[in-house]
């Protein structure tokens, strides 16, 4: 998880920058998304314009995205047909047990 450094200036607050919490890393750039595609389901890297791969079934796309996420120690985000994230799994440097 990441945190924001916020400074309160009276009624205003300013966010200076994002930084990782101690013992964690920011994993946003390598996250793998499984998203709907015209030809089935696509695996895309976060921020990527093109699909890494396209599969006929969501389960095939999830299997490939999970393999990539494990290899890169990043997150897997699975989107539903409506585009909303319906499931996520992390293979990175997480706190265990989870906080909260």
C-alpha positions, -999 to 999 in steps of 0.1 A, spaced: 0 0 0 11 35 -6 5 67 13 1 103 5 21 130 22 -5 157 30 2 190 46 -28 209 60 -27 247 55 -57 260 73 -88 251 53 -66 238 24 -45 207 23 -18 200 -2 -7 165 -14 30 166 -20 39 132 -33 31 95 -31 56 72 -13 57 36 -3 51 26 33 80 10 50 85 -26 39 63 -23 8 67 -12 -28 45 6 -53 34 -21 -77 12 -1 -100 33 -1 -132 35 -39 -135 0 -48 -125 -18 -72 -148 -55 -66 -158 -79 -90 -174 -104 -69 -193 -132 -74 -219 -120 -73 -255 -138 -74 -288 -123 -109 -294 -128 -123 -259 -106 -113 -229 -74 -94 -229 -44 -94 -206 -30 -58 -203 -3 -43 -182 -13 -13 -162 -8 18 -183 -2 -2 -214 -20 7 -246 -19 -27 -263 -30 -61 -249 -3 -85 -240 -25 -113 -252 -61 -120 -261 -80 -152 -252 -114 -166 -261 -122 -173 -224 -118 -152 -193 -104 -182 -175 -75 -186 -200 -68 -149 -197 -68 -151 -159 -43 -180 -160 -19 -161 -182 -22 -128 -162 -17 -147 -129 15 -163 -143 28 -128 -153 18 -112 -120 35 -140 -100 67 -136 -121 67 -98 -117 55 -99 -80 27 -76 -89 -11 -75 -86 -37 -92 -108 -69 -73 -113 -99 -91 -129 -126 -70 -145 -161 -81 -153 -180 -76 -185 -190 -42 -173 -154 -32 -169 -155 -29 -131 -129 -47 -111 -146 -78 -96 -116 -95 -81 -79 -88 -73 -50 -108 -60 -15 -97 -50 17 -115 -55 40 -88 -43 54 -76 -10 23 -74 11 19 -71 48 8 -104 63 -14 -107 82 -33 -78 65 -39 -47 86 -74 -38 97 
